[in-house]
Structure formats: C-alpha cells, structure tokens
Amino acid sequence: MDKPTPPADGTCCESGCDPCVWDTYYAALRAWETQQAAADAAAPGIGAPAATDGRFSPAMISICTA
C-alpha cells in the first residue's frame, strides 16, 4: 500500500460534508501507518537504532555485515 497523499488545495468545500475528503485521507493514513508498524514489527532488526554510546547495536552490525 502506498502512503496516501493529502487532498489537493481547494478539494475540501468546507461545508461540513460527512465524510469530508480530510476524514477519508486521515482514515487512509491511519490504515497505512498501522500497516507500516506491522511490517516493521515483522522485520526485526530493520531500522534498529545505534547504541546510545555511539557504537552500533548488534542488530545494526548484523544488517551491515549481511
């Protein structure tokens, strides 16, 4: 799933539509974020941060040497 793009300027008529184009966009964005979080959780080690003391974490070392 591609990240949703916000509605173009002027797309919202500002008359209180239900759902508004912004409601639809934010619902799609939440679904995309949920999907991304699930994909991140399913891929351990990907995007692992460096250790706080400036050294690489073991997860990062395994990624860099793979």
Secondary structure as GFF3:
##gff-version 3
##sequence-region A 1 66
A	DSSP	alpha_helix	21	42	.	.	.	ID=ss1
A	DSSP	alpha_helix	58	64	.	.	.	ID=ss2
###
